[in-house]
Amino acid sequence: MAGHSHWAGIKHKKGKADKLRSKIFSKLSKEITVAAKLGDKDPAMNPRLRSAIQAARSANMPKDNIERAIDKSSINTEQNFENLRYEGFGPERIAVIVEALTDNKNRTASTIRTIFQKAGGSLGTQGSASHNFNQLGVIKIDKKEITDERIFELAIEAGADECKSNNEFHEIHCPINEIYNVKKELEKEIENFISTEIEWIPLNNVEVSKEKNDDLINFFESLEEDDDIQNIYTNAEFTK
């Protein structure tokens, strides 16, 4: 679930994806439950829920798990989750934004602060790290779904600002308040989406020396392992 950063690629290269699969399912389930609780339980009427379900399918989450997560929204009426954002600086003074979905913000803040401090970093106030990023709507689609040429045409027609393709997926950027309008247009021709997220895109990347790669990986893994943390964004660029 790490956001728009080189960390996402690194963890897969290191074969960490399988180890994190149950954590990913847990986080996707939580997002589905919260989306269903806050809006309509019909995905067609609830864009946030629809996007959460599509992300779960992209992660090969079983249908039963998805249905259980939706049902849970009716059962756990007393449990309220909050979306919270933490900002700070990790090893090598890299900027980091952590998004959490929690039912206990004191517990979450304490855990995140400890992880940052152990890594030689520090949590800052709101705005301390986010000025290093742009917040954008980001829609990702598997390359198998549509050609480079067609997705570019569709994205422009839908009102997106940018469309780029790499070896694995197409990535569309748009203003955050337009993300579901753009997505709605794309859905007329595309059925499966990898993810639809509001992401923090770094303005400039900070290159980290090869010797420090392991320190950074350990830091991000510690954050990933916390159930309350949904997304991590960083301007760190790993040296190959």
C-alpha positions as a printed NumPy array, in Angstrom:
array([[  0.   ,   0.   ,   0.   ],
       [  2.984,   2.312,  -0.04 ],
       [  2.106,   5.251,  -2.163],
       [  3.793,   7.018,  -5.014],
       [  7.415,   6.291,  -4.254],
       [ 10.379,   4.157,  -5.197],
       [  9.7  ,   2.17 ,  -2.01 ],
       [  6.749,   0.44 ,  -3.7  ],
       [  9.035,  -0.95 ,  -6.403],
       [ 11.844,  -1.868,  -4.011],
       [  9.673,  -3.977,  -1.71 ],
       [  8.426,  -6.078,  -4.627],
       [ 11.94 ,  -6.573,  -5.947],
       [ 12.979,  -7.825,  -2.517],
       [ 10.157, -10.367,  -2.537],
       [  8.344,  -8.69 ,   0.335],
       [  4.972,  -8.725,  -1.428],
       [  3.964, -12.209,  -0.205],
       [  4.966, -11.454,   3.365],
       [  2.818,  -8.336,   3.299],
       [ -0.191,  -9.917,   1.568],
       [ -2.203, -10.524,   4.757],
       [ -1.408,  -6.973,   5.919],
       [ -2.557,  -5.606,   2.567],
       [ -5.815,  -7.576,   2.766],
       [ -6.372,  -6.279,   6.295],
       [ -5.882,  -2.66 ,   5.2  ],
       [ -8.057,  -3.052,   2.101],
       [-10.8  ,  -4.635,   4.257],
       [-10.692,  -1.698,   6.636],
       [-11.033,   0.79 ,   3.758],
       [-13.993,  -1.166,   2.312],
       [-15.729,  -1.25 ,   5.728],
       [-15.235,   2.485,   6.302],
       [-16.326,   3.399,   2.741],
       [-19.491,   1.263,   3.122],
       [-20.202,   2.773,   6.54 ],
       [-19.831,   6.376,   5.364],
       [-21.852,   5.98 ,   2.166],
       [-24.154,   3.683,   0.242],
       [-23.475,  -0.054,   0.468],
       [-24.099,  -0.309,  -3.278],
       [-20.733,   0.289,  -5.028],
       [-22.553,   1.789,  -8.04 ],
       [-23.784,   4.614,  -5.777],
       [-20.594,   4.998,  -3.711],
       [-17.405,   5.915,  -5.647],
       [-15.124,   5.441,  -2.626],
       [-16.491,   1.939,  -2.008],
       [-16.301,   1.091,  -5.713],
       [-12.638,   2.131,  -5.819],
       [-11.846,   0.186,  -2.631],
       [-13.428,  -2.975,  -4.078],
       [-11.545,  -2.553,  -7.364],
       [ -8.259,  -2.177,  -5.45 ],
       [ -9.083,  -5.333,  -3.473],
       [ -9.762,  -7.279,  -6.667],
       [ -6.474,  -6.045,  -8.154],
       [ -4.713,  -7.437,  -5.064],
       [ -6.484, -10.803,  -5.683],
       [ -8.463, -10.528,  -2.473],
       [-11.14 , -13.281,  -2.323],
       [-14.747, -12.256,  -2.969],
       [-15.797, -13.616,   0.463],
       [-13.353, -11.238,   2.183],
       [-14.775,  -8.281,   0.254],
       [-18.368,  -9.205,   1.16 ],
       [-17.415,  -9.719,   4.826],
       [-15.806,  -6.272,   4.925],
       [-18.993,  -4.661,   3.553],
       [-21.181,  -6.601,   6.048],
       [-18.894,  -5.48 ,   8.88 ],
       [-19.952,  -1.863,   8.265],
       [-23.444,  -2.719,   9.602],
       [-22.202,  -4.795,  12.545],
       [-19.552,  -2.463,  14.009],
       [-21.75 ,   0.619,  14.375],
       [-19.965,   1.699,  17.589],
       [-16.487,   1.619,  16.061],
       [-15.54 ,   4.849,  14.335],
       [-12.418,   5.215,  12.241],
       [-10.707,   8.513,  11.506],
       [ -8.541,   9.371,   8.516],
       [ -5.376,  11.009,   9.872],
       [ -2.208,  12.343,   8.258],
       [  1.227,  12.425,   9.868],
       [  4.24 ,  14.205,   8.417],
       [  7.892,  14.015,   9.246],
       [ 11.423,  13.248,   8.185],
       [ 12.976,   9.802,   8.096],
       [ 16.588,   8.634,   7.778],
       [ 18.73 ,  10.916,   5.564],
       [ 16.154,  13.707,   6.094],
       [ 13.773,  12.28 ,   3.493],
       [ 10.269,  13.76 ,   3.608],
       [  7.555,  11.258,   4.577],
       [  3.77 ,  11.458,   4.688],
       [  1.881,   8.682,   6.49 ],
       [ -1.885,   8.252,   6.114],
       [ -3.674,   6.265,   8.797],
       [ -7.18 ,   4.948,   9.346],
       [ -7.577,   4.443,  13.077],
       [-10.064,   4.061,  15.916],
       [ -7.475,   5.256,  18.461],
       [ -5.421,   8.265,  17.372],
       [ -3.315,   8.34 ,  20.572],
       [ -2.136,   4.77 ,  19.959],
       [ -1.41 ,   5.474,  16.292],
       [  0.471,   8.728,  16.938],
       [  2.584,   7.08 ,  19.624],
       [  3.478,   4.105,  17.389],
       [  4.386,   6.276,  14.399],
       [  6.471,   8.65 ,  16.526],
       [  8.418,   5.697,  17.977],
       [  9.122,   4.231,  14.505],
       [ 10.407,   7.6  ,  13.259],
       [ 12.609,   8.125,  16.336],
       [ 14.121,   4.619,  16.189],
       [ 15.12 ,   5.282,  12.586],
       [ 16.793,   8.563,  13.515],
       [ 13.959,  10.639,  12.084],
       [ 11.287,  12.822,  13.637],
       [  7.587,  13.571,  13.293],
       [  6.749,  17.15 ,  12.403],
       [  3.652,  19.315,  12.403],
       [  1.059,  19.367,   9.614],
       [  2.661,  20.994,   6.588],
       [  6.25 ,  20.299,   7.648],
       [  6.774,  17.671,   4.92 ],
       [  3.776,  18.058,   2.604],
       [  5.153,  21.221,   0.973],
       [  7.578,  18.839,  -0.781],
       [  4.641,  17.155,  -2.57 ],
       [  1.676,  17.834,  -4.83 ],
       [ -1.615,  16.188,  -3.884],
       [ -3.239,  14.705,  -6.989],
       [ -5.86 ,  12.22 ,  -8.055],
       [ -4.055,   9.131,  -9.388],
       [ -5.802,   6.356, -11.324],
       [ -3.841,   3.223, -12.28 ],
       [ -4.931,   0.738, -14.943],
       [ -3.252,  -2.519, -15.965],
       [ -1.544,  -2.408, -19.385],
       [ -3.595,  -5.448, -20.475],
       [ -6.83 ,  -3.449, -20.236],
       [ -6.184,  -0.843, -22.948],
       [ -3.534,   0.399, -25.384],
       [ -1.226,   3.36 , -24.685],
       [ -2.787,   5.394, -27.505],
       [ -6.401,   4.768, -26.479],
       [ -5.88 ,   5.47 , -22.769],
       [ -4.164,   8.747, -23.649],
       [ -7.169,   9.801, -25.788],
       [ -9.653,   8.716, -23.108],
       [ -7.761,  10.5  , -20.323],
       [ -7.724,  13.795, -22.246],
       [-11.442,  13.448, -23.086],
       [-12.207,  12.715, -19.412],
       [-10.468,  15.923, -18.27 ],
       [ -7.234,  14.472, -16.834],
       [ -4.055,  16.574, -16.634],
       [ -1.557,  13.845, -17.46 ],
       [ -1.385,  10.259, -18.669],
       [  1.773,   8.155, -18.703],
       [  2.438,   4.489, -19.3  ],
       [  5.199,   2.209, -18.029],
       [  5.837,  -1.514, -18.539],
       [  3.103,  -2.608, -16.116],
       [  0.367,   0.018, -15.93 ],
       [ -1.075,   3.299, -17.173],
       [ -1.147,   6.16 , -14.66 ],
       [ -3.531,   9.091, -14.965],
       [ -3.22 ,  12.304, -12.939],
       [ -6.023,  14.781, -12.324],
       [ -7.095,  17.406,  -9.745],
       [ -8.235,  15.726,  -6.51 ],
       [-11.773,  17.15 ,  -6.726],
       [-12.162,  15.708, -10.249],
       [-10.948,  12.154,  -9.574],
       [-14.357,  10.463,  -9.491],
       [-15.638,  12.445, -12.51 ],
       [-12.587,  11.378, -14.527],
       [-12.974,   7.801, -13.279],
       [-16.659,   7.751, -14.263],
       [-15.737,   8.641, -17.833],
       [-13.013,   5.994, -17.961],
       [-15.441,   3.358, -16.615],
       [-17.458,   3.661, -19.83 ],
       [-14.659,   1.778, -21.571],
       [-12.588,   0.186, -18.785],
       [-13.854,  -2.366, -16.277],
       [-10.817,  -3.143, -14.103],
       [ -8.678,  -0.612, -12.243],
       [ -5.605,  -1.239, -10.1  ],
       [ -6.311,   1.721,  -7.834],
       [ -8.012,   5.101,  -7.59 ],
       [ -6.313,   7.209,  -4.934],
       [ -5.6  ,  10.716,  -3.752],
       [ -1.794,  10.538,  -3.648],
       [  1.088,  12.762,  -2.628],
       [  3.493,  13.086,  -5.57 ],
       [  6.994,  14.39 ,  -4.68 ],
       [  8.027,  17.639,  -6.388],
       [ 11.681,  16.571,  -6.315],
       [ 13.207,  13.245,  -5.335],
       [ 16.034,  12.963,  -2.811],
       [ 18.639,  10.406,  -3.848],
       [ 19.737,   8.157,  -1.021],
       [ 23.164,   6.504,  -1.129],
       [ 23.258,   2.743,  -1.747],
       [ 24.763,   2.133,   1.718],
       [ 21.652,   3.632,   3.326],
       [ 19.104,   1.612,   1.31 ],
       [ 18.715,  -1.086,   3.978],
       [ 18.115,   1.523,   6.728],
       [ 15.343,   3.047,   4.637],
       [ 13.795,  -0.318,   3.775],
       [ 13.71 ,  -1.306,   7.466],
       [ 12.087,   2.036,   8.323],
       [  9.358,   1.665,   5.687],
       [  8.737,  -1.981,   6.616],
       [  8.221,  -0.989,  10.257],
       [  5.583,   1.519,   9.138],
       [  3.951,  -0.972,   6.733],
       [  3.585,  -3.542,   9.513],
       [  1.335,  -1.281,  11.586],
       [ -2.335,  -2.098,  10.961],
       [ -3.436,   1.53 ,  11.314],
       [ -1.194,   2.796,   8.502],
       [ -2.842,   2.76 ,   5.083],
       [ -0.407,   4.648,   2.839],
       [  3.168,   5.921,   2.919],
       [  4.546,   8.589,   0.567],
       [  8.155,   9.682,   0.337],
       [ 10.485,  11.731,  -1.852],
       [ 13.29 ,   9.184,  -1.345],
       [ 14.891,   7.774,  -4.467],
       [ 16.782,   4.543,  -3.9  ],
       [ 20.18 ,   4.278,  -5.574],
       [ 20.506,   1.091,  -7.605]])
